[in-house]
Amino acid sequence: MTYNFDEIIDRHHTDAVKTDRCKALFGTDDVIPLWVADMDFRTPDFVLDAIRKRLEHPILGYTVLPHNFNSALINWIKKRHNWQLQPEWVGFVPGIVPGLSFAVQSLTKTNDHILVQPPVYFPFFHVTERNHRVLNYNELKEENGKFIINFDDFEQKITPETTMFILCNPHNPGGRVWKREELLRIAEICEKHDIIVVSDEIHADMVLPGNTKHTPFASISDWAKEHTVTFMAPSKVFNIPGLISSSYIIANAGLRHKFVNFLEASEMNNGNLFSYIATLACYEKGEDWITQMLNYVQGNVEYVVNFLKNNLPQINPMIPEASFLIWLDGKEFGMNTEDLHNFFVHEAGLGLNKGSVFGPGGENHLRMNVACPRKILEQAMNQLNDAVYKKQTASSK
Ligand SMILES: Cc1ncc(COP(=O)(O)O)c(C=O)c1O
């Protein structure tokens, strides 16, 4: 079956964050929203059909986790990431960001230090600071148009109080698929300093065609297996984040018990019945959809990268290896972070994420979501081009 990613679907007035929070975030509704990380593609029909079928029954009562939920996840991870999980390692969490927060609360103490690698997905900062832990920053370096890890700095930033490292694997916003050798070096340093690794692998299934495959951090060595909390979810890749469905994977029994005790004590170990149904449908029927979606997204990435190269070379895109997000460097545009963002919103009519929210290294950057029909992207790029032309002609007068 061929899926249609060109279909334009109006999401206004569905309470979609992407469309219906523009006014609050950008001060105007008059933007093409290319920000929050969900897709403007139709959620696949095999998911919608599974939910519709359940709606034929008129009672939406309390529901247990389906007996085949964890086995569907285990089969999926074995097939796609060549990692064999044991059934007792896995369980449900109501969202990855909540999962990160539970890991912080259950596996570290107040005032412990937690290492992160900015620019990075900003809730990593929230789950640390709002739980009264302290952030250590190992800022990523850019080399040949990609983020790389400064390992000397990684080790230097570890303090005697550092007990956890939160890894974004693959990385948001840079789209890096970390290589096995990079992960092994991380493991070596974390082992030396006795640090627990929390690996957020929500983008694991979003590796774009032609790139190295995703490597789950916990799969690289025995040490990593015993010292890692991994989170995965079908939410990004199948466009069901509104259903809130994710899983933890923790091989080590001691770590797992602490985490699960916290989850149960907080009464946060259950999902809703639609999240279960949708997740099962994704893991049982989703392979072909993912392949087609990733090809389409790759086409969108190439379109934006070529457009910028040919028309607006003062904006430099970091080409993602995974995800539908492009990290744009606006330094050569000659504007500070605020002005750059305002220019995109108010002159070009484009709503992107401001780079500075991703922490140190995010200044003068923007994050652009390209998971939308190509026509929308073409319109966005033309609006940007026109706005830059206007700005240039105004300043040359
Ligand atoms: C790295 C990363 N982790 C987690 C999330 C969100 O996870 P959830 O919606 O399951 O809390 C996102 C969404 O953009 C993300 O990019």
The ligand as a Gaussian input file, in Angstrom:
#p B3LYP/6-31G(d) Opt

LIG

0 1
 C       14.211000      13.630000      22.727000
 C       12.750000      13.673000      23.082000
 N       12.309000      13.047000      24.183000
 C       11.009000      13.046000      24.538000
 C       10.068000      13.717000      23.772000
 C        8.624000      13.740000      24.204000
 O        8.274000      12.540000      24.795000
 P        6.820000      12.336000      25.428000
 O        5.854000      13.059000      24.571000
 O        6.650000      10.839000      25.401000
 O        6.888000      12.855000      26.815000
 C       10.485000      14.395000      22.616000
 C        9.517000      15.150000      21.822000
 O        9.865000      15.975000      21.015000
 C       11.850000      14.357000      22.259000
 O       12.293000      14.953000      21.147000

